[in-house]
Amino acid sequence: MLTEANRLVSLWDEAKAAGMSEPEKLLYRSNLLGSDKRVTNYGGGNTSAKVRQADPLTGTDVEVLWVKGSGGDVGSIKMDGFSTLYMDKLRALKTKYRSVGFEDEMVGYLPHCTFNLNPRAASIDTPLHAYVPKVHVDHMHPDAIIAIAASKDSKAMTKEIFGGDIGWLPWKKPGYELGLWLEEFCIANPNAKGVVLESHGLFTWHDDAQACYELTLEIINKAISYFEKNSVDLPAFGGQIHESLSAVTRRNIAAKLMPAIRGFVSGQQHMVGNFVDSDTVLEFVNSREMRPLAALGTSCPDHFLRTKICPLVIDFDPSKNNLDEVLSGLEAQIATYRDGYAAYYDRCKHDDSPALRDPNAVVYLVPGVGMITFAGDRATARISGEFYTNAINVMRGSSAVSEYCGLPEQEAFDIEYWLLEEAKLQRMPKPKSLAGHVALVTGGAGGIGAATAERYLAEGACVMLADINAEGLVATHNDLADRYGVDAVRTVLMNVTDEAAVAAAYAHTAVEFGGVDILVSNAGIATSAPIEDTSLDLWNQNMDILSTGYFLVSREAFKLMRIQKMGGSVVFVASKNGLAASPNAAAYCTAKASEIHLARCLALEGAEAGIRVNVVNPDAVLRGSKIWEGDWLDQRADTYGTNKEGLEEMYRNRSMLKRSVFPEDIAEAAYFFASDKSAKSTGNILNVDAGNVQAFTR
């Protein structure tokens, strides 16, 4: 809600900024603005500064436009994220502009204006900054401003709230002509401090970096105050017609819905999910006006580029808890959305429009439960949810003081299927081999588990680390999240011998990522004792963890993979000892042999569903392995008549290749079985033991 607590406060530190150059102040200002989602969302908006610099070739003092480059994010941008262009060349571009029918060709001229051979591509918004006759320009997408811009009475509201300080321009697709419109407005209104763009956002400007930043905050705060004072004293969105279910129930329902949806929408690529049940989202999905407002679509171009023309409202009734009915009808409901999207494409396409893209919804609204979003990776799914939350805030604000207006269908299409947007998509790097895949790794805090998780993350997968070691989980998560991003890594405390805990871990994974494609069953212990000293408890402990535990995690993986109908890969990390007996380790060797035979059985059962099951057999992986930190190391050293220091040397010399085996070696084998490189392999055993003739499979 728009309350006093939402007032934006200047974070500008004059002492910190005192020694900065103008480009450095631009960076500082940009990061401050982008740090607050009330100002703009991830990737939204842009900033610029016009700076005097020496031409690198002639040494002559020239005016250079520094502006956020294509695809950047103002909150996280660095100096190399800005494009730099000669202002005299940008002004000369006016002679090349033919008319609105030739907008796109102007983007092709921007590289000819590049200053200092800067490789950062200029965005389509560059002219909007270049032709404003002020040094500093901010273009932001605050919810409070877009609520004005998307209202039926947008122009009158702008005048009422800001007087002559902020002007108003009607909707125009971003591009060169809009840049000329802004210039004309500035010339005709020299005292104006900015402009509201209908259905788009806010431009503000000033000749001082700090003043520009604080002006942007001031204008947003004025809009917030207006909504507080003028909102109709009625329940938002026509009031609530559904009640939110409990937080636990909401997650349980999401855990069942998300894998089913994921299976239906992953035909072109594996999708990753995100679930949001914030108060803002729940207020909207439970409201009387949710369906008609959702059908109108979003207004700001940044919103619908991330969320598609409109969401899909799932036919769930929280008062009836009709989840089984919803699940049985889900395929038809998703197919209906796809048909509607294809019809939208056919109605609006041009002769040169790009081909129809994935017709599935990005946003799924569930009354009483929340919002689900799907995208090709977890970060994009999360960001799409953030953008639709912004859209909800906009709809609430507009509806409270006026009438909310979505962008006209044709205008929305012309943005979504803009040839320049298509070109940007085509420039994106090829997805990594496990992009969109979700892996659950048991024993994830150990050496092999952590190395396997890292190998998967490096190939674009999302990973759920599962372990009984809470402290180890935190340390492993922090290390991997620092290097691969917090979106891609999650943890769950799980005892593989606890049936309920295993089921809960999969439900948690389904809510966090949407489902599971890969299971790496790696949790383990190791014990050593002569048979006459092997207690029943010791025997059962090995069987519980290494046999029953592998059965439980595999069974739940099969259940989820069958719901998704996308196939999958199960990788057992067994041991050389599952094939080759060792002295004083009967319980351990027998349990490992059980794992291997279980994998064979599961390979038979999973084949018809495209679920592959394979085994990696390590041997003597000492480095980083948790099982070598306790009595097992002393026991094995005693068995072979050596000490701790000599054990690794003994294992290396025992191998045929005389080489040590490391966690990264096992991770490489686990990656092979998870990837398409082994798409035609199931029921196999891959020994990674530096060579042991007793463990030869044939």
Secondary structure as UniProt FT lines:
FT   HELIX           4..6
FT   HELIX           14..17
FT   TURN            18..19
FT   HELIX           22..34
FT   TURN            37..39
FT   TURN            42..43
FT   STRAND          46..54
FT   TURN            56..58
FT   STRAND          61..69
FT   TURN            70..71
FT   TURN            74..76
FT   HELIX           79..81
FT   STRAND          82..86
FT   HELIX           87..92
FT   HELIX           93..96
FT   HELIX           100..102
FT   HELIX           103..107
FT   TURN            108..109
FT   HELIX           110..113
FT   TURN            116..117
FT   TURN            124..125
FT   HELIX           126..130
FT   STRAND          136..140
FT   HELIX           143..149
FT   TURN            152..153
FT   HELIX           154..162
FT   TURN            163..164
FT   STRAND          166..169
FT   HELIX           176..188
FT   TURN            190..191
FT   STRAND          194..197
FT   TURN            198..200
FT   STRAND          201..206
FT   HELIX           209..230
FT   HELIX           236..238
FT   HELIX           247..265
FT   STRAND          272..276
FT   HELIX           279..285
FT   TURN            288..289
FT   HELIX           290..296
FT   HELIX           301..307
FT   STRAND          312..313
FT   TURN            318..321
FT   HELIX           323..348
FT   TURN            351..352
FT   STRAND          363..366
FT   TURN            367..369
FT   STRAND          370..375
FT   HELIX           378..401
FT   HELIX           409..416
FT   HELIX           419..427
FT   TURN            433..436
FT   STRAND          438..442
FT   TURN            443..445
FT   HELIX           447..458
FT   TURN            459..460
FT   STRAND          462..467
FT   HELIX           470..484
FT   HELIX           486..488
FT   STRAND          489..493
FT   TURN            496..497
FT   HELIX           499..513
FT   STRAND          518..521
FT   HELIX           531..533
FT   HELIX           536..543
FT   HELIX           544..548
FT   HELIX           549..564
FT   STRAND          568..573
FT   HELIX           576..578
FT   TURN            583..584
FT   HELIX           586..606
FT   HELIX           607..609
FT   STRAND          611..618
FT   TURN            623..624
FT   HELIX           626..628
FT   HELIX           631..639
FT   TURN            640..641
FT   HELIX           644..654
FT   HELIX           663..674
FT   HELIX           676..678
FT   TURN            679..680
FT   STRAND          685..688
FT   HELIX           693..695
//
